[in-house]
Amino acid sequence: MIFAPHILQVKVITPMDKDEFGRPIPGTGGEYWQEVCKCRCDDNTTKEFSSDNGSVYRPNYHVVCEKRITVKAGDEVRCMDGDSVRGQGEVYTVKSTNYFNYSELWM
């Protein structure tokens, strides 16, 4: 991809450790943002998806990644533009191409 000004990050949540009695240990676990790849994040207000039960979903952002990614539907992701957040949300659908080495996701 020629134009990839943003960075895609996925939220990683680590559960709290437990002691020998099964109680959570304070100060362990947590969450952080892990960088996945460079991407382009566009505002999306025109594309609509219909689910099997007939409900219509209009995602807020369309993200094109410069490589194949392992992000799944339901993951929490965000696109960073320098130090500011360009777009953030839950992934609705992910598509990968067969011939070209890029992926698309809608959130």
C-alpha positions in Angstrom: 0.0 0.0 0.0 1.4 3.4 -1.0 -0.4 5.6 1.5 -0.5 4.3 5.1 -0.3 7.3 7.5 -1.8 5.6 10.6 -0.9 2.8 12.9 -3.4 0.0 13.8 -3.4 -1.1 17.5 -5.4 -3.9 19.1 -6.3 -4.0 22.8 -4.8 -6.9 24.7 -6.3 -7.8 28.1 -4.3 -10.0 30.5 -6.3 -11.6 33.3 -5.3 -11.2 37.0 -3.2 -13.9 38.5 -4.7 -16.0 41.3 -3.2 -17.3 44.5 -3.4 -20.9 45.7 -6.9 -20.3 47.0 -8.2 -18.9 43.7 -8.4 -15.3 44.8 -7.2 -12.6 42.4 -3.8 -11.0 43.2 -4.0 -7.2 43.2 -1.6 -5.4 40.9 -1.4 -8.3 38.3 -3.1 -8.3 34.9 -4.3 -5.3 33.0 -4.7 -4.1 29.5 -2.5 -2.4 26.9 -2.5 -1.5 23.2 -0.3 -3.6 20.9 0.8 -2.2 17.5 -0.3 -4.4 14.6 0.7 -2.7 11.4 0.6 0.6 9.4 -2.8 1.3 7.9 -5.1 3.9 6.4 -8.3 4.8 8.4 -11.1 6.5 6.6 -14.4 7.8 7.9 -17.2 5.6 6.5 -20.8 6.8 6.3 -22.0 5.2 3.1 -21.4 1.4 3.4 -24.1 -0.6 5.0 -24.0 -4.3 6.1 -27.0 -6.5 6.6 -26.8 -9.3 9.1 -28.6 -12.7 8.7 -31.4 -11.6 11.0 -32.1 -8.5 8.9 -30.6 -5.8 11.1 -28.6 -3.1 9.2 -25.2 -2.0 10.5 -23.3 1.1 9.3 -19.7 1.1 10.6 -18.0 4.4 11.4 -14.5 3.6 10.1 -13.1 1.6 7.2 -9.4 0.6 7.8 -7.1 -0.8 5.1 -4.0 -2.5 6.4 -0.8 -3.0 4.5 -0.5 -6.7 5.3 -2.6 -9.7 6.4 -3.7 -9.3 10.0 -5.0 -11.7 12.7 -7.6 -9.3 14.1 -11.0 -11.0 14.4 -14.5 -9.6 14.5 -15.4 -8.4 18.0 -11.8 -7.2 18.9 -11.3 -3.7 20.2 -9.0 -1.7 17.9 -7.9 1.8 17.3 -6.0 3.8 14.7 -3.4 6.3 15.8 -2.5 9.4 13.9 0.7 10.4 15.6 -0.3 10.8 19.3 -4.0 11.3 18.6 -6.7 8.6 18.1 -8.1 8.7 14.5 -10.7 6.1 15.1 -11.5 3.5 17.8 -14.1 0.8 18.1 -15.1 -2.8 17.9 -14.3 -4.7 14.7 -17.5 -5.6 12.8 -15.9 -7.6 9.9 -12.5 -8.4 8.5 -11.7 -9.2 4.9 -8.3 -10.4 3.4 -7.5 -10.5 -0.3 -6.2 -13.6 -2.1 -3.7 -12.0 -4.5 -2.8 -8.7 -3.0 -1.2 -8.6 0.5 -3.6 -6.4 2.4 -6.6 -6.6 4.7 -9.7 -4.5 5.3 -11.7 -4.1 8.4 -14.8 -2.1 9.4 -15.3 -0.8 12.9 
